[in-house]
Amino acid sequence: MVFMPTLQDVAKRAGVSTATVSKVLSNKPYFTEETRDKVMKAVAELGYVPHLAARALSSGRTGIIAVVFPYLYDMIFSDPLVLRILEGIESEASQRGYAILLSTPKLTDHGPDPKYHQLIASGYIDGMITLDNVPFASVTEPAARKGIPAVAIGYYETPYTVQSDDYSGGLQLMRHITALGHRHIGIISVPERLHYAIHYRLDGLRAGAEEANLDFGSLPCADGDFSTASGSKGAACLLEQHPDLTAIICLNDRMAIGAIQAAKQAGREVPTDLSVVGYDDIPMAAAITPPLTTIDQQAPELGRAAARMLFEVIDHRAPVSVRLPTALVVRQSSATVQPHLERR
């Protein structure tokens, strides 16, 4: 028979009461480091694993939060931005003694898939952080109906949100490109009806174009799906149909990387013959050739801020929603319009 250590075994080994062990494992702040160390040493020596159901019954909490990253197009983990947000969430959760449970439901017009609703109904989680930017289906709303503490990263209308200033990011990109003298500008986006953040980035681009006396509606645009392949395809179409383009603005970095690849295949050097800029500042943005000019939306801090906010909600406080600033990161993929391009 396999020996399964109990809470009583840990208490006996540590020389404390079972109540003390329970409170230490629940990360209560009322004990000296010496007591905490004795309990954790006993836990390690015995290989004790807390029973989540028992913990929930005794404390009302499981010590687990769900992180929900739905997807529409490609698999969610092909997006480095998501991994950076997750990094920020995990760092805050681990400091609080919480584990994270990752959910990646598929979204349709009818909402998240049925397995996601099973998670909501399970009673297994203390709270939830969602990436919620899709207008036609929310992953936060089912949690709100069940009274589960939830924080949304994005634009879903809920009391607790963390947002990136997407409007400012779009505005900064267009100001940068027009300040370099570009007037023939293409845009690679994602259909804004499918993504709230894209809507605000496009609003920022529009405002920047108006500042530069450009007719935003006349700028050629191609739709992608955030992937590198879609950026390559979109740029190839734009360059074929509008050979006078001197710059392409992409609304995420992966599409910008694809656009640079397409430009090279079309015999256009970046940035000598074509400036390309992106959005997100994923790690690859600084590593490609040429390094990509982009917008830093503080992805790890989005995750950290959402986790801090969720723990405040779990602790029955009422935090204020947050909007994080964005910053233009200028690298070598954008440059002043060259005279030979202006003569086209």
N, C-alpha and C positions, 0 to 999 in steps of 0.2 A: 504494500500500500504506500502511495506517495504521500509524504508529509507535507501538509499545507499549513504554514504558520498562520496563526490568528493574531488579532489585535492584542489579546491577552498575553500571547507569547512575546510579542514585541515589548509590551509594558513590563513583563517580568525581566526580560533581558536588559532593558534600559533602567530598571529600578524606579519606574514612575507609574502613575495610574493610567488606566485605559483612557480616561477622559483627556489626560495630557497628550497621549499619543494621538488621539483623534484630532485634537485641536492643532497640534503641530503639523499633522499631515494635511489639515485644511488651511494651512498657511496663516493661522491666527498670529497676531503680533505680540502676544502677551508673555512670551517666555524668553529666558536668557539664551544666549548663543550656546552656552554649556548644555542646557537641557535639550535644545534643538539638536545639537550635535550628537548627544547620547541616543536620542530617539532615531535619528537618521542612520547612525552606526548600527543600531540593532536591526533596523529595517534591512540594511544592506547585508548584514551577516546572516539573517534568517531567510532573505529572499522574499520578504513579505510584499504582497501586491494587494492594495486596497480593493475591496469589492465595491464597484461603482454603485450598484443598486443599494447596498447597505449605507454607503456614504450619503447618497441622495436622501434616504429615509431619515438619517440622523441629522444632516445639516441642511437639507433642502437644495443641495448643489452636487453636481457630478464632477466638477473641475474640468469640464470639456466645453469648448466653444466651437461652433460650426463656422467654417469659412466657405462661402458659396460663390463660386466663379462660374456662371453659366456660359454657354457658348452657342454661337449661331453658325459660324463658318467652319474653320479648322479646329483641331483639338486645342484646347485652351493652353496647354503647356508648351505649344510652339511659340507662344508670345512671351518674350523675355520680360516685358513690362509686368505681366501678371506675377512672375516669379519674384520680381523685386518688391512688389506690394506684399506678397506672401512673406518675404523675408522680414519686412517691418512688423507685420502682425505677429509672427512667431517670436521675434525678439521680445516684444512686450508681454506676450502670453507666458513665455517661459519664466520671465522674471516674477510673474504673479503665481507661478506654480500651476498654470493651466496647460492642458494639452489641446491641440486643435484637431478637428475632424473636417476633412476636406470634402466638399460636395461639388460636382460639376454637372448640374442638370442641363439637359437639352431644353431649349425654349422653342415653343411653337405659338401660333395664334391663340391656342387654348391655355397657354401658361406653361409652367415647368412640368417635367415628366412625372408620372405617378410615384416613382421611387423617392422623389424629393418630398412629396407630401407625406410619405411614410416616415421619413426622417423628422419632419415637423411634428408629427403626432407621437413620436416615440418616447418623449420625455427624457431623452438621452443627453440633451444639451442645456447648458445654462444660458446661452445667448448666441447671437449670430452676427457675423459681419458679411455683408453682401456687396458684390459688384453689380450695381443696378443702374444700367444706362439704356435699357431697351424700352422704347415707348409702348410697345404692344403687349408686353408681359413683364410682370414684376416678380422677383424672387423674394422680396422683402414682405410683400403684402400677405402671403400665407402665414408668415411668422407673426406679423402684427395681429392677425385675426385670432391667433392662439395665445396672445399675450406674452410671447417670447421676447425678451429684450433684444433689440436689433439695431444695428447701425449700418446705414447704406453708404458705400463709396460711390458717389454719382448723383444723379438728379431725380431719383424717385422721391416723391413728396412724403417724407416721413419726419417725425420730430428731430431725429438725430442723423445728421448727414456730414460726410466729409467730402469736399469737392476740390478739384483743381480749377484754377481760374483759366478755363479753356478760351474764353473770349479774349483775355489779355494775351494768351499764347498765340492765337491766330493773328491778332493785331500786331504783335511784335514781329512775327514772320513777314507779314506784308510790308511793314515799315522798313525792315532790313533789306528786303529785295528791291523795293522802289528807291531806297536811299542809294543803292548801288547802281541806279540808272536803268533798271529793267522796266520795260513797258509791255513787252510781249511775253506774257506769263501764263503758263498752264497750271492746272490744279488737278491733283489726284486725290480723291476723297473716298468716302463711303456714303451710300445714300443716307442723307440726314434723317429721313423718316425712320431709320432703323437704329439710330444712335444719338442720344441726347447730347453727348459731349461734342460730337461732330457738328451738330447744329450750332453750338456756341463758338466753335473754332471758325466755322464759315462766317458767322456774324462778325467775328474779329477781323477776318480777311477782308470782308466787305467794307468795314469801317476804314481799314488801312488803305484800300483801293480808292475810296472816296476822298480821303485826305490827299492822295496823289493825283486826283482828278482823272482816275481811271474808271471806265464803265465796268463794274464787276460782272454784270450779267453777260457781257460780251467775251469774258475770258474763257478760253476753252477748258473743259473739265472732263475728266474720265473717272468712272467709279471703279474702285477696287473692293477688296474684302479684308484689308489689313495685312495680307500675306505678301511676301517678296515677289512671288510669281505674278500676283495681280498688279503690283507696282510696275513690274517689267512690261507686262502686256499693255497697261495703261499708258506708259511713257512711249512705247513703240507706236501706238495709235496716235498719240498727240503729235509726235515728231513727224510722222508720215503725213498727217492731215494739216499740220501747222508748222512747216519747216522754219518759219521765222521766229519760233520761240527761242528766247534767250535764258529763260528760267522756268523751273517746275517746282511748285510747292506741293509737298506730300504731307498728308495729315496723320501719318505715323512713320516711324523710322524704317520698318521693314519694307513698306512700299517705296520709300526713298532709296533704299539699297537696291531694290529691283529696278528703279528708274535709272540709277547710275549704271547698272549692268546693261540696260537697254540702250542707253546713250552711247556707251562704248561700242556696242554691237552695230550701232548706226553710224559709227565713225565720228561721234561727237565727244571731244575731250571735256571732262569736268574738272575745273570750272572754266577753262579757257573758252570753250564753245557753248557751254550750258551750265548754269548754276542750278544745283539741286539742294533743297533743304527738306528736313523731316520734322518729326514731332515725337517726343517721349524721352530722348537721350538714353536709349538702351545701351548696354556695354559695347555692343558691336559698332555703335555709331562712331566711337573714337578709334576703332581698330581697322576700319575699312580704308581703302585707298580710292580717292582722298577722304580724310576724316570728315564726317558729316556735320554741317551746321544744323542745329536742331533746337527744340524747346525742352528744357528740363522741367518736368512737372513734379519732381520730388517724390517719385514712386515709393521708396521705402518709408518716407515720412507720412505718406497717405495711409500706409498700413499701420504705422505706429500710432498715428492720431486716431484712427478708427478703433484700434484696440483699447487705447486709453479711454476713449469715450464710452466704449461698451462696458468696460469695468466700472465706470462711474454709474451707468444705468443699472447694472447688476447690483451695485451697492446702494440703489435707491436714491441716487442723486440725479439732478437734471442738468446735464452739461449743455453748453451752447454749441451749435453746429459750427463747422470750421470750413473756411475756403483758403486753400494754400496758394501762395503766389507762384507764378511760373517765371522762368528766366531764359532769355536767349543765350545759347552757347554757340559762339561763332568759331567755325573751324575752316578747313580749306576747300569745302565743296561749293562755296559761294564766293563770287568775286565781281568786281565792277565790270559792266558791259564793255567788251572790247570794241574798238573802232570798226573792225571788219564785220561785226555782227550788226552794228547800228546801220550799216549801209545796205543791209539785205532788203 
